[in-house]
Amino acid sequence: MTNSTHEQANSAVPERAGRKEWTALAVLMLPLLLVSMDVSVLYFAVPAISADLEPSGTQQLWIFDIYAFVLAGLLMTMGSLGDRIGRRKLLVFGAAAFGAASLTAAYANSAELLIAARAVLGIGGATLMPSTMALVRTMFRDAGQRAKAIGIWSGVMVAGIALGSVMSGILVEHFWWGSVFLVNLPAMVLLLVLAPVLIPEFKDPKPGRFDLLSVPLSMAAVLPVVYGVKEIAAEGLEPAYVASLAVGLVFAALFVHRQRTTESPLISPALFRGRGFAPAVLLNLISSLSMMGSAYFTTQYLQSVLGKSAMEAALWALLPSVLIGFAAPVATALVQRGMNRAYVVSTGFVVSAFGYGLLTLIGTDSMWTVLTGAGLLACGAVVVGSQLTDLALSSAPAEKAGSASSLLETGQEFGGALGMALLGTIGNAVYRSEIPDAAPAEAHETLGGALAVAQHLPDKAASALTEAAREAFTSGMHVAAFTGAAVLLLAAAVAAVTLRRITPAEAPTEPEPAKALA
């Protein structure tokens, strides 16, 4: 064996993580859990906020949506910034901003101040999410350990979204609405204390200059598209929302052109040279589409079809997430025992598709079928997400892990918005076609509208309208679920074809060593 060959063989043996790295992972899960919880933490707090601060209808929408919009718009910027200035440094900065904004939001005395605080929470969240994923990539250099760590990361993120609404309901029931923000503070203080001790610093040793023009271009691409898709899902194909979508797509084309032509791009095109990266981003987007699309229907089904209270619905909705804890470890074990990752990912998509299949069989009193279907959807999504995240980060150079993780997460935001728009539009169209023509105009718009109208009708008429609306909603849910299952089965076939020949040799464990600073 020559000296160069011997050096390559030695460098191919990754350093295994020890107790310090696994403890650091536990610390990293704190901000991830809270950031994902903040997506849904206002579900039950909005009525109390409305009574206290008396926001206008527009202000109430911004209180709820500004966090997700700012988060989505800044993910790519913050991922690239972390690669340049250091991921631990960005993590600490984000934790401080998140904590300060949480305190401000908790004691906000006006709608304007609460909106501003929620916007800063979005900025903090945009720094924390790619930083945590990128640090996992660089702390766990051994492929098997990294796969387990990313599985934990994926499970915590999904669980956080589910826990957020329940935590909101419990806190608002026993305390005042500001308590939903104060729960962030102990975890952020703990992170600020422990991060410098347990988490090493990593950054790109040759980052190049920071391309300032790409920042507004990325936001102008992401925000109008996310806004347009979400509003189309809620209000239909209104010209203003279609225009917003078109404007975003134009800026997306300009952003891509900028990244391909500038010397120091915000998102390096080199990321897409790894054979697994582009398929992983696309397939992960589809998985997110399926999860958010199903959540759009199952939450309404539990409350409006079965008649559960908001708190009861949230608690029942937690039940499917119990299975999530088993999904990622099983998938990781299968890959480590030699099963081709393509088939594991395809199986995850098939499991989710089977969950949608169960939703096509439900009636107006099928809670356990709905919960089982939602559980299968969640399990499949975690299997897919954990494996594709590992594949994407393994395919990317270590010093670009922040940019790679930010692209994955931006894709998830798009996928969630598309899922609600695509499946929600289909379900609403079927609902409107099946609601009786004689029903009041408000009942033709949504199930919630029909139930509100029914409260003011005589008993017999109210019962007839309620039953008809629930049947119509369930029919719409059938068609949307069938569509979702078809999309997931197509994704399973694409995964089997595109990922089958991607081996560890083509997606190296440590393609280029990161710059690590004590």
Secondary structure, DSSP 8 states (H G I E B T S, - for coil): --HHHHHHHHHTS-----HHHHHHHHHHHHHHHHHHHTTTTTTTTHHHHHHHH---HHHHHHHHHHHHHHHHHHHHHHHHHHHHH-HHHHHHHHHHHHHHHHHHHHT--SHHHHHHHHHHHHHHHHHHHHHHHHHHHHH--SHHHHHHHHHHHHHHHHHHHHHHHHHHHHHHHHS-TTHHHHTHHHHHHHHHHHHHHH--EEE-SS-----TTHHHHHHHHHHHHHHHHHHHHHH-S-HHHHHHHHHHHHHHHHHHHHHHHSSS-SS-GGGGGSTTHHHHHHHHHHHHHHHHHHHHHHHHIIIIIS---HHHHHHHHHGGGGGHHHHHHHHHHHHHTT--HHHHHHHHHHHHHHHHHHHTT--SS-HHHHHHHHHHHHHHHHHHHHHHHHHHHHHS-GGGHHHHHHHHHHHHHHHHHHHHHHHHHHHHHHHHHHS-TTS-GGGGT-HHHHHHHHTTS-HHHHHHHHHHHHHHHHHHHHHHHHHHHHHHHHHHHHHHHHSTT--TTTS-S-SS--EEE-
